[in-house]
Amino acid sequence: MVLGKVVGTVWATRKDEELVGMKLQIVKHLDLQYRVKDTFVVAVDTVQAGVGDVVLVCSGSSARQTAQTKNKPVDAVIMAVVDKLDVAD
């Protein structure tokens, strides 16, 4: 899993029919101090996250394990909106 911040939305009017109805979000990776990194991923949003939300992203074959993405051509999925991090120093 990767900690990230939703920074935008991908609009694709023409896409594989297995992806119709799925919201695609651009997520930039974060470090533990919530600093945005240069890396990003486009992920299917299964939890109604919005721009500015801190989220957990799962990728690879595990991304196809949610009810919405099961057996779909998906490599990354937003599976949680993060409320708080508790990090020991």
MODELLER restraints for C-alpha pairs under 7 A, 6 or more apart:
rsr = mdl.restraints
at = mdl.atoms
rsr.add(forms.Gaussian(group=physical.xy_distance, feature=features.Distance(at['CA:1:A'], at['CA:56:A']), mean=6.32, stdev=0.5))
rsr.add(forms.Gaussian(group=physical.xy_distance, feature=features.Distance(at['CA:1:A'], at['CA:57:A']), mean=5.47, stdev=0.5))
rsr.add(forms.Gaussian(group=physical.xy_distance, feature=features.Distance(at['CA:1:A'], at['CA:58:A']), mean=4.65, stdev=0.5))
rsr.add(forms.Gaussian(group=physical.xy_distance, feature=features.Distance(at['CA:1:A'], at['CA:59:A']), mean=6.98, stdev=0.5))
rsr.add(forms.Gaussian(group=physical.xy_distance, feature=features.Distance(at['CA:2:A'], at['CA:29:A']), mean=6.91, stdev=0.5))
rsr.add(forms.Gaussian(group=physical.xy_distance, feature=features.Distance(at['CA:2:A'], at['CA:56:A']), mean=5.62, stdev=0.5))
rsr.add(forms.Gaussian(group=physical.xy_distance, feature=features.Distance(at['CA:2:A'], at['CA:57:A']), mean=5.13, stdev=0.5))
rsr.add(forms.Gaussian(group=physical.xy_distance, feature=features.Distance(at['CA:2:A'], at['CA:58:A']), mean=6.52, stdev=0.5))
rsr.add(forms.Gaussian(group=physical.xy_distance, feature=features.Distance(at['CA:3:A'], at['CA:29:A']), mean=5.94, stdev=0.5))
rsr.add(forms.Gaussian(group=physical.xy_distance, feature=features.Distance(at['CA:3:A'], at['CA:30:A']), mean=5.58, stdev=0.5))
rsr.add(forms.Gaussian(group=physical.xy_distance, feature=features.Distance(at['CA:3:A'], at['CA:55:A']), mean=5.94, stdev=0.5))
rsr.add(forms.Gaussian(group=physical.xy_distance, feature=features.Distance(at['CA:3:A'], at['CA:56:A']), mean=4.89, stdev=0.5))
rsr.add(forms.Gaussian(group=physical.xy_distance, feature=features.Distance(at['CA:3:A'], at['CA:57:A']), mean=6.45, stdev=0.5))
rsr.add(forms.Gaussian(group=physical.xy_distance, feature=features.Distance(at['CA:4:A'], at['CA:27:A']), mean=5.74, stdev=0.5))
rsr.add(forms.Gaussian(group=physical.xy_distance, feature=features.Distance(at['CA:4:A'], at['CA:28:A']), mean=5.34, stdev=0.5))
rsr.add(forms.Gaussian(group=physical.xy_distance, feature=features.Distance(at['CA:4:A'], at['CA:29:A']), mean=4.19, stdev=0.5))
rsr.add(forms.Gaussian(group=physical.xy_distance, feature=features.Distance(at['CA:4:A'], at['CA:30:A']), mean=4.88, stdev=0.5))
rsr.add(forms.Gaussian(group=physical.xy_distance, feature=features.Distance(at['CA:4:A'], at['CA:54:A']), mean=5.63, stdev=0.5))
rsr.add(forms.Gaussian(group=physical.xy_distance, feature=features.Distance(at['CA:4:A'], at['CA:55:A']), mean=5.29, stdev=0.5))
rsr.add(forms.Gaussian(group=physical.xy_distance, feature=features.Distance(at['CA:4:A'], at['CA:56:A']), mean=6.22, stdev=0.5))
rsr.add(forms.Gaussian(group=physical.xy_distance, feature=features.Distance(at['CA:4:A'], at['CA:57:A']), mean=7.00, stdev=0.5))
rsr.add(forms.Gaussian(group=physical.xy_distance, feature=features.Distance(at['CA:5:A'], at['CA:27:A']), mean=5.29, stdev=0.5))
rsr.add(forms.Gaussian(group=physical.xy_distance, feature=features.Distance(at['CA:5:A'], at['CA:28:A']), mean=5.37, stdev=0.5))
rsr.add(forms.Gaussian(group=physical.xy_distance, feature=features.Distance(at['CA:5:A'], at['CA:29:A']), mean=6.45, stdev=0.5))
rsr.add(forms.Gaussian(group=physical.xy_distance, feature=features.Distance(at['CA:5:A'], at['CA:30:A']), mean=6.73, stdev=0.5))
rsr.add(forms.Gaussian(group=physical.xy_distance, feature=features.Distance(at['CA:5:A'], at['CA:52:A']), mean=6.10, stdev=0.5))
rsr.add(forms.Gaussian(group=physical.xy_distance, feature=features.Distance(at['CA:5:A'], at['CA:53:A']), mean=5.64, stdev=0.5))
rsr.add(forms.Gaussian(group=physical.xy_distance, feature=features.Distance(at['CA:5:A'], at['CA:54:A']), mean=4.43, stdev=0.5))
rsr.add(forms.Gaussian(group=physical.xy_distance, feature=features.Distance(at['CA:5:A'], at['CA:55:A']), mean=5.94, stdev=0.5))
rsr.add(forms.Gaussian(group=physical.xy_distance, feature=features.Distance(at['CA:6:A'], at['CA:25:A']), mean=6.57, stdev=0.5))
rsr.add(forms.Gaussian(group=physical.xy_distance, feature=features.Distance(at['CA:6:A'], at['CA:26:A']), mean=5.81, stdev=0.5))
rsr.add(forms.Gaussian(group=physical.xy_distance, feature=features.Distance(at['CA:6:A'], at['CA:27:A']), mean=4.41, stdev=0.5))
rsr.add(forms.Gaussian(group=physical.xy_distance, feature=features.Distance(at['CA:6:A'], at['CA:28:A']), mean=6.50, stdev=0.5))
rsr.add(forms.Gaussian(group=physical.xy_distance, feature=features.Distance(at['CA:6:A'], at['CA:50:A']), mean=6.54, stdev=0.5))
rsr.add(forms.Gaussian(group=physical.xy_distance, feature=features.Distance(at['CA:6:A'], at['CA:51:A']), mean=4.82, stdev=0.5))
rsr.add(forms.Gaussian(group=physical.xy_distance, feature=features.Distance(at['CA:6:A'], at['CA:52:A']), mean=5.34, stdev=0.5))
rsr.add(forms.Gaussian(group=physical.xy_distance, feature=features.Distance(at['CA:6:A'], at['CA:53:A']), mean=5.58, stdev=0.5))
rsr.add(forms.Gaussian(group=physical.xy_distance, feature=features.Distance(at['CA:6:A'], at['CA:54:A']), mean=6.56, stdev=0.5))
rsr.add(forms.Gaussian(group=physical.xy_distance, feature=features.Distance(at['CA:7:A'], at['CA:26:A']), mean=5.71, stdev=0.5))
rsr.add(forms.Gaussian(group=physical.xy_distance, feature=features.Distance(at['CA:7:A'], at['CA:27:A']), mean=5.80, stdev=0.5))
rsr.add(forms.Gaussian(group=physical.xy_distance, feature=features.Distance(at['CA:7:A'], at['CA:28:A']), mean=6.72, stdev=0.5))
rsr.add(forms.Gaussian(group=physical.xy_distance, feature=features.Distance(at['CA:7:A'], at['CA:51:A']), mean=5.21, stdev=0.5))
rsr.add(forms.Gaussian(group=physical.xy_distance, feature=features.Distance(at['CA:7:A'], at['CA:52:A']), mean=6.10, stdev=0.5))
rsr.add(forms.Gaussian(group=physical.xy_distance, feature=features.Distance(at['CA:8:A'], at['CA:25:A']), mean=5.80, stdev=0.5))
rsr.add(forms.Gaussian(group=physical.xy_distance, feature=features.Distance(at['CA:8:A'], at['CA:26:A']), mean=4.95, stdev=0.5))
rsr.add(forms.Gaussian(group=physical.xy_distance, feature=features.Distance(at['CA:8:A'], at['CA:51:A']), mean=5.83, stdev=0.5))
rsr.add(forms.Gaussian(group=physical.xy_distance, feature=features.Distance(at['CA:9:A'], at['CA:24:A']), mean=5.91, stdev=0.5))
rsr.add(forms.Gaussian(group=physical.xy_distance, feature=features.Distance(at['CA:9:A'], at['CA:25:A']), mean=4.38, stdev=0.5))
rsr.add(forms.Gaussian(group=physical.xy_distance, feature=features.Distance(at['CA:9:A'], at['CA:26:A']), mean=5.62, stdev=0.5))
rsr.add(forms.Gaussian(group=physical.xy_distance, feature=features.Distance(at['CA:10:A'], at['CA:24:A']), mean=5.31, stdev=0.5))
rsr.add(forms.Gaussian(group=physical.xy_distance, feature=features.Distance(at['CA:10:A'], at['CA:25:A']), mean=5.82, stdev=0.5))
rsr.add(forms.Gaussian(group=physical.xy_distance, feature=features.Distance(at['CA:10:A'], at['CA:26:A']), mean=6.78, stdev=0.5))
rsr.add(forms.Gaussian(group=physical.xy_distance, feature=features.Distance(at['CA:18:A'], at['CA:72:A']), mean=6.09, stdev=0.5))
rsr.add(forms.Gaussian(group=physical.xy_distance, feature=features.Distance(at['CA:22:A'], at['CA:44:A']), mean=6.36, stdev=0.5))
rsr.add(forms.Gaussian(group=physical.xy_distance, feature=features.Distance(at['CA:23:A'], at['CA:44:A']), mean=5.70, stdev=0.5))
rsr.add(forms.Gaussian(group=physical.xy_distance, feature=features.Distance(at['CA:23:A'], at['CA:45:A']), mean=5.51, stdev=0.5))
rsr.add(forms.Gaussian(group=physical.xy_distance, feature=features.Distance(at['CA:24:A'], at['CA:42:A']), mean=6.39, stdev=0.5))
rsr.add(forms.Gaussian(group=physical.xy_distance, feature=features.Distance(at['CA:24:A'], at['CA:43:A']), mean=5.56, stdev=0.5))
rsr.add(forms.Gaussian(group=physical.xy_distance, feature=features.Distance(at['CA:24:A'], at['CA:44:A']), mean=4.72, stdev=0.5))
rsr.add(forms.Gaussian(group=physical.xy_distance, feature=features.Distance(at['CA:24:A'], at['CA:45:A']), mean=6.08, stdev=0.5))
rsr.add(forms.Gaussian(group=physical.xy_distance, feature=features.Distance(at['CA:25:A'], at['CA:42:A']), mean=5.54, stdev=0.5))
rsr.add(forms.Gaussian(group=physical.xy_distance, feature=features.Distance(at['CA:25:A'], at['CA:43:A']), mean=5.38, stdev=0.5))
rsr.add(forms.Gaussian(group=physical.xy_distance, feature=features.Distance(at['CA:25:A'], at['CA:44:A']), mean=6.34, stdev=0.5))
rsr.add(forms.Gaussian(group=physical.xy_distance, feature=features.Distance(at['CA:25:A'], at['CA:45:A']), mean=6.44, stdev=0.5))
rsr.add(forms.Gaussian(group=physical.xy_distance, feature=features.Distance(at['CA:26:A'], at['CA:40:A']), mean=6.87, stdev=0.5))
rsr.add(forms.Gaussian(group=physical.xy_distance, feature=features.Distance(at['CA:26:A'], at['CA:41:A']), mean=5.90, stdev=0.5))
rsr.add(forms.Gaussian(group=physical.xy_distance, feature=features.Distance(at['CA:26:A'], at['CA:42:A']), mean=4.60, stdev=0.5))
rsr.add(forms.Gaussian(group=physical.xy_distance, feature=features.Distance(at['CA:26:A'], at['CA:43:A']), mean=6.50, stdev=0.5))
rsr.add(forms.Gaussian(group=physical.xy_distance, feature=features.Distance(at['CA:27:A'], at['CA:40:A']), mean=5.40, stdev=0.5))
rsr.add(forms.Gaussian(group=physical.xy_distance, feature=features.Distance(at['CA:27:A'], at['CA:41:A']), mean=5.34, stdev=0.5))
rsr.add(forms.Gaussian(group=physical.xy_distance, feature=features.Distance(at['CA:27:A'], at['CA:42:A']), mean=6.15, stdev=0.5))
rsr.add(forms.Gaussian(group=physical.xy_distance, feature=features.Distance(at['CA:28:A'], at['CA:36:A']), mean=6.43, stdev=0.5))
rsr.add(forms.Gaussian(group=physical.xy_distance, feature=features.Distance(at['CA:28:A'], at['CA:37:A']), mean=6.50, stdev=0.5))
rsr.add(forms.Gaussian(group=physical.xy_distance, feature=features.Distance(at['CA:28:A'], at['CA:38:A']), mean=6.98, stdev=0.5))
rsr.add(forms.Gaussian(group=physical.xy_distance, feature=features.Distance(at['CA:28:A'], at['CA:39:A']), mean=5.86, stdev=0.5))
rsr.add(forms.Gaussian(group=physical.xy_distance, feature=features.Distance(at['CA:28:A'], at['CA:40:A']), mean=4.11, stdev=0.5))
rsr.add(forms.Gaussian(group=physical.xy_distance, feature=features.Distance(at['CA:28:A'], at['CA:41:A']), mean=6.54, stdev=0.5))
rsr.add(forms.Gaussian(group=physical.xy_distance, feature=features.Distance(at['CA:29:A'], at['CA:36:A']), mean=6.00, stdev=0.5))
rsr.add(forms.Gaussian(group=physical.xy_distance, feature=features.Distance(at['CA:29:A'], at['CA:37:A']), mean=5.39, stdev=0.5))
rsr.add(forms.Gaussian(group=physical.xy_distance, feature=features.Distance(at['CA:29:A'], at['CA:39:A']), mean=5.81, stdev=0.5))
rsr.add(forms.Gaussian(group=physical.xy_distance, feature=features.Distance(at['CA:29:A'], at['CA:40:A']), mean=5.69, stdev=0.5))
rsr.add(forms.Gaussian(group=physical.xy_distance, feature=features.Distance(at['CA:30:A'], at['CA:36:A']), mean=4.66, stdev=0.5))
rsr.add(forms.Gaussian(group=physical.xy_distance, feature=features.Distance(at['CA:30:A'], at['CA:37:A']), mean=5.63, stdev=0.5))
rsr.add(forms.Gaussian(group=physical.xy_distance, feature=features.Distance(at['CA:42:A'], at['CA:76:A']), mean=6.89, stdev=0.5))
rsr.add(forms.Gaussian(group=physical.xy_distance, feature=features.Distance(at['CA:43:A'], at['CA:76:A']), mean=4.63, stdev=0.5))
rsr.add(forms.Gaussian(group=physical.xy_distance, feature=features.Distance(at['CA:43:A'], at['CA:77:A']), mean=4.72, stdev=0.5))
rsr.add(forms.Gaussian(group=physical.xy_distance, feature=features.Distance(at['CA:43:A'], at['CA:78:A']), mean=6.05, stdev=0.5))
rsr.add(forms.Gaussian(group=physical.xy_distance, feature=features.Distance(at['CA:44:A'], at['CA:76:A']), mean=6.35, stdev=0.5))
rsr.add(forms.Gaussian(group=physical.xy_distance, feature=features.Distance(at['CA:44:A'], at['CA:77:A']), mean=4.62, stdev=0.5))
rsr.add(forms.Gaussian(group=physical.xy_distance, feature=features.Distance(at['CA:44:A'], at['CA:78:A']), mean=6.00, stdev=0.5))
rsr.add(forms.Gaussian(group=physical.xy_distance, feature=features.Distance(at['CA:45:A'], at['CA:77:A']), mean=5.98, stdev=0.5))
rsr.add(forms.Gaussian(group=physical.xy_distance, feature=features.Distance(at['CA:45:A'], at['CA:78:A']), mean=4.84, stdev=0.5))
rsr.add(forms.Gaussian(group=physical.xy_distance, feature=features.Distance(at['CA:46:A'], at['CA:68:A']), mean=6.78, stdev=0.5))
rsr.add(forms.Gaussian(group=physical.xy_distance, feature=features.Distance(at['CA:46:A'], at['CA:77:A']), mean=6.98, stdev=0.5))
rsr.add(forms.Gaussian(group=physical.xy_distance, feature=features.Distance(at['CA:46:A'], at['CA:78:A']), mean=5.96, stdev=0.5))
rsr.add(forms.Gaussian(group=physical.xy_distance, feature=features.Distance(at['CA:46:A'], at['CA:79:A']), mean=5.99, stdev=0.5))
rsr.add(forms.Gaussian(group=physical.xy_distance, feature=features.Distance(at['CA:47:A'], at['CA:78:A']), mean=6.83, stdev=0.5))
rsr.add(forms.Gaussian(group=physical.xy_distance, feature=features.Distance(at['CA:47:A'], at['CA:79:A']), mean=6.13, stdev=0.5))
rsr.add(forms.Gaussian(group=physical.xy_distance, feature=features.Distance(at['CA:47:A'], at['CA:80:A']), mean=6.33, stdev=0.5))
rsr.add(forms.Gaussian(group=physical.xy_distance, feature=features.Distance(at['CA:49:A'], at['CA:81:A']), mean=6.52, stdev=0.5))
rsr.add(forms.Gaussian(group=physical.xy_distance, feature=features.Distance(at['CA:53:A'], at['CA:81:A']), mean=6.71, stdev=0.5))
rsr.add(forms.Gaussian(group=physical.xy_distance, feature=features.Distance(at['CA:54:A'], at['CA:81:A']), mean=5.98, stdev=0.5))
rsr.add(forms.Gaussian(group=physical.xy_distance, feature=features.Distance(at['CA:54:A'], at['CA:82:A']), mean=5.44, stdev=0.5))
rsr.add(forms.Gaussian(group=physical.xy_distance, feature=features.Distance(at['CA:55:A'], at['CA:78:A']), mean=6.57, stdev=0.5))
rsr.add(forms.Gaussian(group=physical.xy_distance, feature=features.Distance(at['CA:55:A'], at['CA:80:A']), mean=5.55, stdev=0.5))
rsr.add(forms.Gaussian(group=physical.xy_distance, feature=features.Distance(at['CA:55:A'], at['CA:81:A']), mean=4.40, stdev=0.5))
rsr.add(forms.Gaussian(group=physical.xy_distance, feature=features.Distance(at['CA:55:A'], at['CA:82:A']), mean=5.21, stdev=0.5))
rsr.add(forms.Gaussian(group=physical.xy_distance, feature=features.Distance(at['CA:56:A'], at['CA:78:A']), mean=5.90, stdev=0.5))
rsr.add(forms.Gaussian(group=physical.xy_distance, feature=features.Distance(at['CA:56:A'], at['CA:79:A']), mean=5.97, stdev=0.5))
rsr.add(forms.Gaussian(group=physical.xy_distance, feature=features.Distance(at['CA:56:A'], at['CA:80:A']), mean=5.20, stdev=0.5))
rsr.add(forms.Gaussian(group=physical.xy_distance, feature=features.Distance(at['CA:56:A'], at['CA:81:A']), mean=6.48, stdev=0.5))
rsr.add(forms.Gaussian(group=physical.xy_distance, feature=features.Distance(at['CA:56:A'], at['CA:82:A']), mean=6.88, stdev=0.5))
rsr.add(forms.Gaussian(group=physical.xy_distance, feature=features.Distance(at['CA:57:A'], at['CA:76:A']), mean=6.57, stdev=0.5))
rsr.add(forms.Gaussian(group=physical.xy_distance, feature=features.Distance(at['CA:57:A'], at['CA:77:A']), mean=5.51, stdev=0.5))
rsr.add(forms.Gaussian(group=physical.xy_distance, feature=features.Distance(at['CA:57:A'], at['CA:78:A']), mean=4.56, stdev=0.5))
rsr.add(forms.Gaussian(group=physical.xy_distance, feature=features.Distance(at['CA:57:A'], at['CA:79:A']), mean=6.03, stdev=0.5))
rsr.add(forms.Gaussian(group=physical.xy_distance, feature=features.Distance(at['CA:58:A'], at['CA:76:A']), mean=5.63, stdev=0.5))
rsr.add(forms.Gaussian(group=physical.xy_distance, feature=features.Distance(at['CA:58:A'], at['CA:77:A']), mean=5.44, stdev=0.5))
rsr.add(forms.Gaussian(group=physical.xy_distance, feature=features.Distance(at['CA:58:A'], at['CA:78:A']), mean=6.59, stdev=0.5))
rsr.add(forms.Gaussian(group=physical.xy_distance, feature=features.Distance(at['CA:58:A'], at['CA:79:A']), mean=6.93, stdev=0.5))
rsr.add(forms.Gaussian(group=physical.xy_distance, feature=features.Distance(at['CA:59:A'], at['CA:75:A']), mean=5.31, stdev=0.5))
rsr.add(forms.Gaussian(group=physical.xy_distance, feature=features.Distance(at['CA:59:A'], at['CA:76:A']), mean=4.15, stdev=0.5))
rsr.add(forms.Gaussian(group=physical.xy_distance, feature=features.Distance(at['CA:59:A'], at['CA:77:A']), mean=6.39, stdev=0.5))
rsr.add(forms.Gaussian(group=physical.xy_distance, feature=features.Distance(at['CA:60:A'], at['CA:75:A']), mean=4.97, stdev=0.5))
rsr.add(forms.Gaussian(group=physical.xy_distance, feature=features.Distance(at['CA:60:A'], at['CA:76:A']), mean=6.45, stdev=0.5))
rsr.add(forms.Gaussian(group=physical.xy_distance, feature=features.Distance(at['CA:61:A'], at['CA:75:A']), mean=6.73, stdev=0.5))
rsr.add(forms.Gaussian(group=physical.xy_distance, feature=features.Distance(at['CA:63:A'], at['CA:74:A']), mean=6.45, stdev=0.5))
rsr.add(forms.Gaussian(group=physical.xy_distance, feature=features.Distance(at['CA:63:A'], at['CA:75:A']), mean=5.72, stdev=0.5))
rsr.add(forms.Gaussian(group=physical.xy_distance, feature=features.Distance(at['CA:63:A'], at['CA:76:A']), mean=5.27, stdev=0.5))
rsr.add(forms.Gaussian(group=physical.xy_distance, feature=features.Distance(at['CA:63:A'], at['CA:77:A']), mean=5.31, stdev=0.5))
rsr.add(forms.Gaussian(group=physical.xy_distance, feature=features.Distance(at['CA:64:A'], at['CA:70:A']), mean=4.72, stdev=0.5))
rsr.add(forms.Gaussian(group=physical.xy_distance, feature=features.Distance(at['CA:64:A'], at['CA:71:A']), mean=5.91, stdev=0.5))
rsr.add(forms.Gaussian(group=physical.xy_distance, feature=features.Distance(at['CA:64:A'], at['CA:72:A']), mean=6.41, stdev=0.5))
rsr.add(forms.Gaussian(group=physical.xy_distance, feature=features.Distance(at['CA:64:A'], at['CA:74:A']), mean=6.25, stdev=0.5))
